[in-house]
Amino acid sequence: MEETPGGINEIFNQRTDLSELSETVEQIKAEVGKIIVGQHKMVDLLIAALLADGHVLIEGVPGVAKTLTAKILARILAIQFSRIQFTPDLMPSDVLGTSVFNLKTSDFEFRRGPIFANLVLIDEINRAPAKTQAALFEVMEERQISIDGLYFKMAPPFIVLATQNPIEQEGTYRLPEAQLDRFLFKIEVGYPALDEEAKILEDYHLRGHQNDLQQITPLLSAEQVARFRGIAHKIHIEPNLLRYIAQIVHQTRQDPFIYLGASPRASIAIMAGAKAYAAIRGRDFITPEDVREIAPHVLRHRIVLTAEKEMEGTETDEVLRQLIDRIEVPR
């Protein structure tokens, strides 16, 4: 078979047109860059989660722009945004809503809580007790709420971005494993590099010591998000890469350093995340590098190390890196 000019890439370009999606991704990054310096990995993963229809847990010390980035993303998307500050005294009704007696109609009516939005930012999610955490189980997994015999479907897109501080432990609660499993990614946000921090100071000085979100241009409607998600779902993946993903997840159940391995939901999450990651890079096919890039963010909150490894202070990411490196990369 004679190869046409442009080779195999031309065939791929004809298969799925990613030009509009790629252009929009670059516009999103440019808008975020008006205020946020660096944090490119976090921004890429947030966009990938949006395309993969997944929730995100963002972990980092205070002051590394976790909340600010989420607020900027909400403005870019031009969708309904809600922010909930989790506290130890927060009740499920404070999140979901409650039934209130209407004196005019002599009947109870349901008043919706802040969870009824397209993009919900939950600050310090690990500060609320188990009862309030449990209120999120159904809505995060099934995109619906059942309360007082009523059922409410969440309007798409529906995505939860939750932040937590890994250092401060006083007044916090460990998130249940079932809830952690509902997050597509766990993104760990570190400190900026020296040059980036100098740029942060310079930009903040030029903006008059404020972060004005009004300068952020809305780019995406809910309908466009749905259309781009449809494109991302069609990204091609070879059977050998499907098996590669399954091998990685299966190995978490066999590794002697891991007490609790990942479930098949993790396999699905890696596949969905890798498809979205390839799409935002302008490719309509997945490579092994996409899988290796996405897998740690999908798995780090889904596995539990053995007690011995935890007492040794072994990092979960280090165990995952060694695990993934032992598996032969498909060619």
N, C-alpha and C positions, 0 to 999 in steps of 0.2 A: 504494500500500500504506500503510495507516494505521499510524503508529508507536505502539507500546504504551507504557504508562507505564514510565519507566526507560530507554526508548530502546534503542540498540544494546547498551549495557552489560548489560541484562537478558538479551538473547539470548546474549551471550558467557557470562554466568554460568550459563545453563542448559546450555551446550555442555560445559563442563568445570568440575567442582566443585573449587575450589582452597582452600576454607575451611580444611581440616585442614592442608594443606601450609603455607599462610600463617601459621596459628597456631603450627605447629611451628617455622617459621623465626624468628618473633618470640621464641619461647622459647629457641631456640639463641642468638640475639643477647643475650638477657638473661643467660643463663648465662655467655657469654664476657665480658660487661660486668661481671660480679662481680669480675674480676681485670684484664682488659685495658681500658685507657682509650684511646678513639679507635680508629684503624686500622679504621674502618668499611668502607672499600673492600676491604681485605684479607679481612675476615670475609665480606663479600658474595661475593667471588670464590671463596673456599674453599667456601662453601655451593653456589655455582653449579657448581663443579668436581665436587663430590660428586654432585649431581643429574645432571650430564652424563657421569659415569663417566670422569673424566679426571684425569691426574696434574698436579701443580703444582710449579713451580720458584719459590722465594721468594728474592729477592735483596735484601740490605740490610746495612748496617753492623752490627757486634755491638751487642747491647743494645736492639734495637727490637722485641723480643717475638716474633720469628719462631718459635723453637722452643717457647716457652711457649704460643703460640696453637695450634700443632699438637697439643701434649699436651692442652690443654683440649678441643679438638675430638674427640680420640680418646676422652676420658672421656665427653663428651656422647653419642657414638655408641654406647657400650656394646658395642664390638667389640674384637677382639684387636689389641693395639698392640705395635709393635716399633720400637726406635730403634737405628740403626747410625751410629757415628761413623766417617766415612771418613778414612783416613790413607794416606800414601804407601806403607806396607808392607802394606796390606790386600790379601788375595788373594781371587780369586773364590769359593773354598771357604768363606771367612769370611762370605760373604754368602749363598750358595746352600745350603751344607751339603756334607757329604762322606761317602763310604762307609767304614765302620769294620768291621774283622774281629771277629766275635763268637766268642769261644772256646767258649762253651757250645753254639752251633749249628754251629760250624766253617763259617760262611758270612759273607759281607759283608752288612751292613745299612746303609741310608742314614739318616744323622742330619741332620734338617732344620736349615737355617740361619735366621738372623733375618728373612730375606725372607718366610718363611711366616707372614704375619699379614694382617689386613684393612687396617690402616692402618700404613704403614711410613714412619717419619721418618728421612731420611738427612741428617745434619748435615755441612755443608761437603763437598758432593758432589764439588766440583772438586779435592779433595786426593788422590783415588785415581788411580792410573795407568790407561792405556787398557785394559789387560787386565781390570781389575776393572770399569771402566765397561761394557765389552762384555758382562759377565755380566748386566747389567740389560736388554739389548736385548730379548731374547725375553720375559721376564716382564712388562715394561712394555707391550709391544705385544699379545702373545697371551694374557696372563694364564696362562701355563704355564711350566714349567721342564723341560728335557730334560737329563739328566745320567746318565752311566754306563749308557746304554741304558734308563733309566727316565723316565717322563713323569708330571709332577705338575700337576694343575690347581689354580689358586689359588681358594680359597673366596671368593665374592663377599660384600660388596663388597671390591675390592682397589684401593687408591689409594696412590700414592707421593707424599709431600711431601718435597721436597729443598730445603735451604738452601745459600746460598753468599754469601761476602763479596766485594763488587765492588772493594774497595780493596786488600786484601792479596794480592799476587801471588806472593810467595816460597813455593815448595813446592806450587804449584797447577798443575793441568793444564786446558787448554781442553777443554770438553766437545765430543765429536764432534757434527757437525751431525745425524747420524742419531739420536743420543740426544736432542738438543734437540727434534727434531721429534716425539718421543714425549710431550712435556709439553703438555698442553692450554693452560695459561696460564703465563706468566712474570710474577709479581707483583713489582713494585719497591716496597719499603717504605721510606718516608722517616722523618725525625725528626718527633716530635710537635710540635704548636703549643705556645706558651708556657703557655696556660691548661691544656692537656692535661697538660703535664709537671708543673705545679703539682699537678694532681689526682692524678697518679701518685704523687707524694711523699706527699700527704695519705693516700691509700688504703693505701699501703705502711706508713706509720706506724701507722695504725689496725689493720692486720692483724698488727702485732707483727713487722715486718720479715721476713715470709715469704709465699709464695704457696701456700696450702693448697688443693690440687686436690680434697680431700675435700668441699669445699663446692660443687663442681660436681655437678649432678644429671644422671645418665644419662637421655637422652630417647628415643633412637632405637635400635631393634634392626636387625639385618641385613635382616630381612624387611620392615620399614617403609622402609628405604632403597631396597630394590628396588621397592616399591610407588610411592614418590614419584618414582623415576626413570622408571617407566612413565608417570606423569602428565606429567612434564616432556617426555618424548619426543613426547607428543601435542599439544603446544602448536602452535597454528596459525601458519603462515607463508605469506604471499601470494607468488605467482610472481614479482612484480616485486621483492620483497625477496630472493628466491633469486638473481635476476640481479644485484641490487645487491651481494650478497656476492661473487659470481663476478667482478664488475667490479673490486672492491677487490683481490682476490687476483691477478687477471690483471694489474692495473696494476703490482704489485710486480715483475713480470717485464719490464715495459716502461720502468720509471723509470730515467732516466740516472744517478741517484745510487745505484742498488742493483745490486750485482754478482751476487748470488744471490737470486732471488725465491722466493716461497712455493709449495708444491705444493698439489694438490687436497685433501690432508689438512688443510691450513689452512682451506680453504673449509668442510669438514665440521665442523671445530672451531669456527669462528665461528658456524655455524648451531646446533650443539649448545649452545654457551655462551650464545648469545642466547636460545634457548628456556628454558634454566635461569634466566637472568637475569630474563626476563619472568615466569616462574613464581614466583620468590621475591618479586616485586612484586605478586603477586595477579592477573596478567593471563594469559589463555590465548591471547594473540596477540602476535606480535613487532612492534615498531615500528622505524623506521629508527634511532631513538636507541639502542635496544638493540644494534643492529649496530655503530654508531659507538662505543658504550661498550666493547664486548667486543673489537672488532677489534685495537686496539693490544696488548692482553694476549696475544692469540693470535699476533700477527705479529712482535713485537719480538725474539723469540729464533729466528725462522725465516728472517729475511732477513740478508744480509751487505752492508754498504755498500761502495762502491768504495774502493780504496786512497786515492784523493785525499780523499774525504770523511772517512775515518778519520783521516788525517794532519791534517786541518783541525780535528779534534775535534768534528765534527758529531754530534749526538745522534740515535740511531735513531728515537726517538719524534717528534722534530721532522720528520724526513723522512716518517714515516708520517702525521703530522697534515696536512702539506701535500698528501700523496698523496690522503688521504681527502677533504679539503676540495675537491679539484678534481673529484671525481665527483659528478654531479647526484644529489641525494637524491630517491628516489621519493616520490610523493604518493598 
